Amino acid sequence: MIVREIYAQGAADLKFAGIKTPGLDASLLLAHVLKTTRTALVAAGTDEVSDDVCEQFCDLIVRRCEGECVAYITGKKEFRGLEFEVNPSVLVPRPDTEILVETAIDILKKKPQSSQSSQSFTEKEICCELETLCNSVSSVVINILELCTGSGAVAIALKHEMPEIEIHATDICAEALETAKRNAEKLLSKNMVDFYHGDLFDAIPKPNLCVSASQREKYSIVVSNPPYIPSCEIETLSAEVQNEPRIALDGGNDGLDVIRRIINGAPDYLEQGGTLLLEADPRQMNDITNLLEKRGFIDIQLYKDLSDSQRVIGGRYEK
């Protein structure tokens, strides 16, 4: 059998099984088995395929027909031009989540280097302040916090595209954090993301047991793609999505359980004028807007994904 024939058979099997993208999935799986690229498959269309390759490819097609996603089968997924390791302990990074990264970068690029409040100073105090700024201008650090990091895709993409920022990321799942750490080691020149294991803000190390809210680590942006699917809708999702970790999908009765906790906790960790960015279902944006407003966030903005749906919501917190 030649490459073209085995590909056609695999695509036909996937189509018969109801897979929505049979041609794409078959080409990704065959390229994975042949250790090549999808582009190279075209040139290799008349090449003979060994029985061993045929068997491996058929096994992968069966797994895909049974609802396992291509990313879990191949163990990798591209996000923002980077190839991430993925496995059943993490959500598969999706193109729509790239909007979360793009929005954070846009905000950071527009952000002034000093967030000094507009209070009055004496001439002496102004001189002292200017001297302090001049001495520290080269050491200005922008801190970013990602909650529910999973594979680390958002945090690592941000660090890759803006190496000057400091990134901290948390996740409640220890296995997911190990995956994120491996991705950081592979994709960054060194592991330049600080990963913390725990539940949302509770994962962030505290200097001591008596630390107050005003003494906590402060962040320019808190960003998250949290669980936001209502519990009752989980069973209606496609088989491949249901194979992803439920803890990363299930947002409670209305899908907003984790989002409420993030919104309530974020002000204690945001610097003056800091921004909270959340990915969520377009249907939830009105409710999330209300939650943000009640917690004191201002300048609430909505950002659209690749399908022109409202996918990311952000608000600024002025203390």
Secondary structure, DSSP 8 states (H G I E B T S, - for coil): -BHHHHHHHHHHHHHHTT-S-HHHHHHHHHHHHHTS-HHHHHHTTTSB--HHHHHHHHHHHHHHHTT--HHHHHTEEEETTEEEE--TTS----GGGHHHHHHHHHHHHHS-S---------HHHHHHHHHHHHHHGGG---EEEEES-TTSHHHHHHHHH-TTSEEEEEES-HHHHHHHHHHHHHHSSS--EEEEESSGGGGS--SSTT--GGGS--EEEEEE----B-GGGGGGS-HHHHTS-GGGTB--TTS-HHHHHHHHHGGGTEEEEEEEEEE--GGGHHHHHHHHHHTTEEEEEEEE-TTS-EEEEEEEE--
